[in-house]
Amino acid sequence: MSRILETFFNRESSNINKRYLDPALLYSDLKIEEGMAIRFLYSKCSATIYKLGKQFNLTDEDIEELICDCITLLIMKIRENSYTFQQNNPATYVIEVAKNKVRNYNRKETKNQSIDLESAAEPFFEMDLVGSDNEDLINKLLFKLDSNCQKLIRLKYFDEFQDSEIIITGLTQYTTVDALKNHRSRCMKKLVELTQNKSLNILRNEQSRG
Protein backbone atom coordinates (compact mmCIF):
# COMPACT_ATOMS: atom_id res chain seq x y z
CA MET A 1 0.00 0.00 0.00
CA SER A 2 1.32 3.38 -0.93
CA ARG A 3 2.49 6.03 1.49
CA ILE A 4 -0.47 8.23 0.59
CA LEU A 5 -3.02 5.60 1.60
CA GLU A 6 -1.04 4.85 4.73
CA THR A 7 -1.26 8.54 5.54
CA PHE A 8 -5.04 8.37 5.29
CA PHE A 9 -5.67 5.07 7.01
CA ASN A 10 -2.89 4.59 9.56
CA ARG A 11 -4.78 4.20 12.83
CA GLU A 12 -1.69 3.28 14.89
CA SER A 13 -0.70 6.83 15.72
CA SER A 14 -2.54 7.34 19.02
CA ASN A 15 -0.48 10.40 20.00
CA ILE A 16 -1.80 12.82 17.42
CA ASN A 17 -0.09 16.13 17.95
CA LYS A 18 -2.18 18.37 20.19
CA ARG A 19 -0.94 21.37 18.26
CA TYR A 20 -3.64 20.61 15.70
CA LEU A 21 -6.34 21.50 18.20
CA ASP A 22 -5.51 25.00 16.99
CA PRO A 23 -7.19 25.28 13.53
CA ALA A 24 -4.58 27.79 12.36
CA LEU A 25 -1.73 25.37 13.06
CA LEU A 26 -3.64 22.52 11.43
CA TYR A 27 -4.17 24.63 8.32
CA SER A 28 -0.51 25.63 8.33
CA ASP A 29 0.63 22.00 8.26
CA LEU A 30 -2.01 20.97 5.73
CA LYS A 31 -0.50 23.59 3.41
CA ILE A 32 2.75 21.61 3.39
CA GLU A 33 0.78 18.33 3.27
CA GLU A 34 2.21 17.10 6.56
CA GLY A 35 1.18 13.47 7.08
CA MET A 36 0.35 13.90 10.76
CA ALA A 37 -1.93 16.82 9.94
CA ILE A 38 -3.79 14.77 7.33
CA ARG A 39 -4.23 11.91 9.81
CA PHE A 40 -5.54 14.35 12.41
CA LEU A 41 -7.98 15.79 9.87
CA TYR A 42 -9.16 12.26 9.08
CA SER A 43 -9.72 11.53 12.77
CA LYS A 44 -11.73 14.75 13.19
CA CYS A 45 -14.16 14.19 10.34
CA SER A 46 -14.37 10.42 9.74
CA ALA A 47 -16.95 9.59 12.44
CA THR A 48 -19.35 12.31 11.30
CA ILE A 49 -19.04 11.38 7.63
CA TYR A 50 -19.41 7.67 8.44
CA LYS A 51 -22.68 8.37 10.26
CA LEU A 52 -23.84 10.54 7.37
CA GLY A 53 -23.02 7.84 4.83
CA LYS A 54 -24.94 5.21 6.76
CA GLN A 55 -28.00 7.48 6.76
CA PHE A 56 -27.91 7.28 2.96
CA ASN A 57 -27.17 3.51 2.93
CA LEU A 58 -23.62 3.82 1.62
CA THR A 59 -21.29 0.86 2.08
CA ASP A 60 -18.25 1.11 4.35
CA GLU A 61 -16.02 1.11 1.27
CA ASP A 62 -18.00 3.94 -0.33
CA ILE A 63 -17.83 5.96 2.88
CA GLU A 64 -14.06 5.43 3.15
CA GLU A 65 -13.63 6.62 -0.42
CA LEU A 66 -15.93 9.58 0.24
CA ILE A 67 -13.79 10.66 3.19
CA CYS A 68 -10.60 10.39 1.11
CA ASP A 69 -12.15 12.28 -1.81
CA CYS A 70 -13.27 15.15 0.44
CA ILE A 71 -9.91 15.41 2.19
CA THR A 72 -8.20 15.31 -1.20
CA LEU A 73 -10.44 18.11 -2.44
CA LEU A 74 -9.50 20.29 0.52
CA ILE A 75 -5.78 19.63 0.04
CA MET A 76 -6.03 20.42 -3.67
CA LYS A 77 -7.85 23.69 -2.94
CA ILE A 78 -5.20 24.63 -0.39
CA ARG A 79 -2.50 23.77 -2.92
CA GLU A 80 -4.21 25.94 -5.56
CA ASN A 81 -4.81 28.80 -3.08
CA SER A 82 -8.57 28.57 -3.68
CA TYR A 83 -9.38 27.70 -0.06
CA THR A 84 -9.60 30.69 2.25
CA PHE A 85 -8.81 29.96 5.88
CA GLN A 86 -11.15 31.94 8.15
CA GLN A 87 -10.19 30.53 11.56
CA ASN A 88 -12.67 27.66 11.17
CA ASN A 89 -11.47 24.09 11.58
CA PRO A 90 -10.66 22.61 8.13
CA ALA A 91 -12.53 19.46 9.24
CA THR A 92 -15.75 21.49 9.11
CA TYR A 93 -15.12 22.20 5.43
CA VAL A 94 -14.45 18.52 4.70
CA ILE A 95 -17.70 17.50 6.42
CA GLU A 96 -19.72 20.08 4.47
CA VAL A 97 -18.23 18.85 1.19
CA ALA A 98 -19.19 15.29 2.15
CA LYS A 99 -22.76 16.37 2.93
CA ASN A 100 -23.10 18.01 -0.48
CA LYS A 101 -21.65 15.01 -2.28
CA VAL A 102 -23.98 12.58 -0.52
CA ARG A 103 -27.04 14.75 -1.14
CA ASN A 104 -26.18 15.14 -4.82
CA TYR A 105 -25.63 11.39 -5.10
CA ASN A 106 -28.98 10.73 -3.45
CA ARG A 107 -30.77 13.12 -5.82
CA LYS A 108 -29.21 11.41 -8.81
CA GLU A 109 -30.27 8.00 -7.54
CA THR A 110 -33.80 9.23 -6.94
CA LYS A 111 -34.07 10.62 -10.46
CA ASN A 112 -32.66 7.36 -11.89
CA GLN A 113 -30.13 9.19 -14.00
CA SER A 114 -28.15 7.30 -16.61
CA ILE A 115 -25.48 4.89 -15.39
CA ASP A 116 -21.90 6.12 -15.48
CA LEU A 117 -20.16 4.62 -18.53
CA GLU A 118 -17.16 3.73 -16.42
CA SER A 119 -19.28 1.89 -13.84
CA ALA A 120 -21.11 0.02 -16.57
CA ALA A 121 -17.81 -1.11 -18.03
CA GLU A 122 -16.28 -2.23 -14.72
CA PRO A 123 -17.56 -5.84 -14.88
CA PHE A 124 -15.41 -6.25 -17.99
CA PHE A 125 -12.35 -5.68 -15.81
CA GLU A 126 -13.54 -7.72 -12.85
CA MET A 127 -12.60 -10.93 -14.64
CA ASP A 128 -9.43 -12.73 -13.63
CA LEU A 129 -7.10 -11.21 -16.20
CA VAL A 130 -3.76 -12.45 -14.92
CA GLY A 131 -2.53 -15.36 -16.97
CA SER A 132 -5.73 -15.54 -18.98
CA ASP A 133 -6.35 -15.20 -22.70
CA ASN A 134 -8.25 -11.99 -21.98
CA GLU A 135 -5.11 -10.25 -20.75
CA ASP A 136 -3.45 -10.39 -24.17
CA LEU A 137 -6.62 -9.19 -25.86
CA ILE A 138 -7.06 -6.24 -23.51
CA ASN A 139 -3.42 -5.20 -23.85
CA LYS A 140 -3.74 -5.25 -27.64
CA LEU A 141 -6.90 -3.16 -27.50
CA LEU A 142 -5.35 -0.70 -25.06
CA PHE A 143 -2.59 0.05 -27.55
CA LYS A 144 -5.27 1.28 -29.94
CA LEU A 145 -6.10 4.07 -27.48
CA ASP A 146 -4.07 7.24 -26.99
CA SER A 147 -1.33 7.16 -24.37
CA ASN A 148 -3.35 9.19 -21.86
CA CYS A 149 -6.28 6.77 -21.98
CA GLN A 150 -3.92 3.83 -21.64
CA LYS A 151 -2.41 5.39 -18.54
CA LEU A 152 -5.75 6.20 -16.89
CA ILE A 153 -7.10 2.70 -17.40
CA ARG A 154 -3.90 0.96 -16.30
CA LEU A 155 -3.62 3.06 -13.12
CA LYS A 156 -7.19 2.17 -12.12
CA TYR A 157 -7.61 -1.45 -13.20
CA PHE A 158 -4.12 -2.90 -13.43
CA ASP A 159 -2.10 -0.95 -10.86
CA GLU A 160 -5.19 -0.60 -8.62
CA PHE A 161 -4.63 3.00 -7.55
CA GLN A 162 -7.45 4.83 -5.78
CA ASP A 163 -8.63 7.96 -7.59
CA SER A 164 -7.77 10.14 -4.60
CA GLU A 165 -4.26 8.67 -4.57
CA ILE A 166 -3.79 9.40 -8.27
CA ILE A 167 -4.71 13.05 -7.70
CA ILE A 168 -2.54 13.61 -4.63
CA THR A 169 0.54 11.94 -6.09
CA GLY A 170 0.18 13.84 -9.37
CA LEU A 171 0.31 10.73 -11.54
CA THR A 172 -1.80 12.47 -14.21
CA GLN A 173 -2.48 16.04 -15.30
CA TYR A 174 -5.89 16.06 -13.60
CA THR A 175 -6.31 18.02 -10.39
CA THR A 176 -9.74 16.79 -9.26
CA VAL A 177 -11.26 13.33 -8.90
CA ASP A 178 -14.29 14.39 -10.97
CA ALA A 179 -12.13 15.47 -13.90
CA LEU A 180 -10.16 12.23 -13.68
CA LYS A 181 -13.30 10.09 -13.64
CA ASN A 182 -14.94 12.01 -16.49
CA HIS A 183 -11.99 11.56 -18.82
CA ARG A 184 -11.51 7.92 -17.84
CA SER A 185 -15.19 7.30 -18.56
CA ARG A 186 -14.67 8.51 -22.12
CA CYS A 187 -11.62 6.26 -22.40
CA MET A 188 -13.63 3.32 -21.10
CA LYS A 189 -16.33 3.96 -23.68
CA LYS A 190 -13.72 3.80 -26.43
CA LEU A 191 -12.28 0.57 -25.02
CA VAL A 192 -15.70 -1.06 -24.71
CA GLU A 193 -16.47 -0.10 -28.31
CA LEU A 194 -13.18 -1.67 -29.41
CA THR A 195 -14.04 -4.80 -27.46
CA GLN A 196 -17.46 -5.03 -29.06
CA ASN A 197 -15.95 -4.59 -32.54
CA LYS A 198 -13.36 -7.27 -31.78
CA SER A 199 -16.05 -9.69 -30.64
CA LEU A 200 -18.09 -8.97 -33.77
CA ASN A 201 -15.09 -9.68 -36.01
CA ILE A 202 -14.43 -12.96 -34.20
CA LEU A 203 -18.06 -13.97 -34.68
CA ARG A 204 -17.92 -13.13 -38.40
CA ASN A 205 -14.74 -15.19 -38.80
CA GLU A 206 -16.38 -18.14 -37.07
CA GLN A 207 -19.41 -17.85 -39.36
CA SER A 208 -17.25 -17.66 -42.50
CA ARG A 209 -15.35 -20.79 -41.46
CA GLY A 210 -18.62 -22.56 -40.74
N, C-alpha and C positions, 0 to 999 in steps of 0.2 A: 504494500500500500504506500502510496506516495506521501511525501512530507506534508503536502497541502491537506490531504484528508486526515492525516494524523493530527494536524493542527486543529481541525474541526472536531474530531471525535475522540481525542485522547482524554479519557476520564480520570487518568491516574494522578493528575496534578491536583492534589487536595489543597495545597497551599497557594491558592490564587492570590496574586499580589494585591494587598489591600489598597494600594495606591489607586486602583481603578474604581474605588468607590467614589472618587472624584471624577465626574464626567469629563472635565477638561483634560485631565491626565489620560483618561481612557482614549479620548479623541486624539490626543497628541501621539499616543503609541499606535493607534489604528492608522494614522497617517503614514507611519513608516512600516506598517503591516507587521508589527511585532506579534509573534505567535501567541505569547501569553495573553496579550490584549484580545486577540481573536477568540481564544478559549474562554476568557472571562465574558466576552460578549455573548458567546454561545450559551454559557451557563445562566446568563441573565434573562435570555429570551426564550430558551428552548421549552421550558415547562408551559409557558403561556401559549406558545404556538402549537405545542402538542395538544393541549386541551382544545384549542380552536379547531385544529384539524379533525379531531375526533368528533366534534360537533357536526362536521360536514362529512363524516364517514370516510375520511381519508385513511389509507393504510399507514402503518408505521414507516414503511419505506418512502411513501410519498411525503409524509410529514418531515422526515429527515432531509429529503431533497429540498423541500420547501424552505426549511431553515437555512440550509446551505446557500440556496439561490438568493434569499433575502440578505444574508450577510455579505454574499458576493456583490450584490447590487450596491450595498452601502459602501463597501471598500472601493468599488469602481468609481462611485460618485465622489468619494473623498480623493481618489487618485486624479480624477478629472477636474477637481475644484468646483464641482457642481453641487456639493453638499455644504450647506451653511451651518456651522455649529453655533447654536444659540443657548448654550449652557444646559440644554436638555440632555438626558442620557441617550447615547446613540442606540441603546437597546430599544428605546421607545419608538424610534424611527423604523427599526427592523420589524418590530411587532406590527406597526401600522401597515407596512408594505405587505406583510404576510396576510393581514386581514383583507386588504384590497385584492390580493391575488386569489384568495380562497373565495371571496364573494364573486369575483369575475368568473372563476371556474364554475361556481355553482349556477350562475346565470346562464352560462353557455350550456351546461348540462341540461338545465330546465328547458331551454329553447331547442334542444336536440340539434345543435349545430353540426355541420359536416365534420366527419372524423379527420383528424390530422393525417396527412399523407404518410408522414414518417411513422406514426403509430400503426397505421394500417399495414405498412410494409415490414414491421418488426418481426412478425412470425416467420418471415422468410429467412431471417438471420438467427432465429432461435433454434434452428436445426444444429445437429452436431457436425460442425464443418471440419474440424481437425481430422486429417487423415481420410476424409471422405472424397468421393468424386465431385461433390458440390464445391469443394474448396477451389479446385482448379478452374471450374466454370466461373465462379464468382470473381476470381482473380483476373481471368481473361476479360470479363465484362467490365470490371473496374478500370482496366487500362483504356477502355473506350471513352471514359469520362475525363474531364479536365483534371489537372493535378490538384486543384483545390477541393473538388468533390471527392476525389480519391482519399485525400487526407482527412476530410471531415468524417467520412464513413469508416475509415480504418481506425481513427481515434476512438470512435464510439463503439463499434461492434467487434473489432479485432483486438485493439489495445485496452478496451474497456475503461476508458476515462469517463468520469462524471462530467457533465456539462459545466458545472461550477468550477471544477478543477481545470478544465481547458481554458476557461476565461482567465482565472487568476494566474495561471502559469504562462499565459500569453502564447499558447501553442498555435493559435490562428490569429488572423487580423481582426476578429470580431471582439467587441468590448462588452457585449451583453449576451446573456443566455438566450433571450428571445431572438436576437439577430442570428445567433449561431444555429438555433433550431430551425428558423425560417429558411435559411440557405440550405441546411442539410436536408430539409424536407423536399426542396426542389431537386437536390441531387438524388435523393431516394426515388423520387418519381421517375427520373431519367433511368436509374438502374432497374427499377421494376419494369419499365417499358422495354429495356434491352432484354431482360429475362423473358418477358412474354414473347418477344420477337424470336428469341433463341429457341424457346419451346415450340413455337409455331413452325420454325424451319425444321426442327427435328421431326415433328409430326409429319410434315410434308415429305421428308426424305423416307420415313418409314412407309408412307402410303405409296410412294413411287417404287420402292423396292417390292412392295406387296403386289 
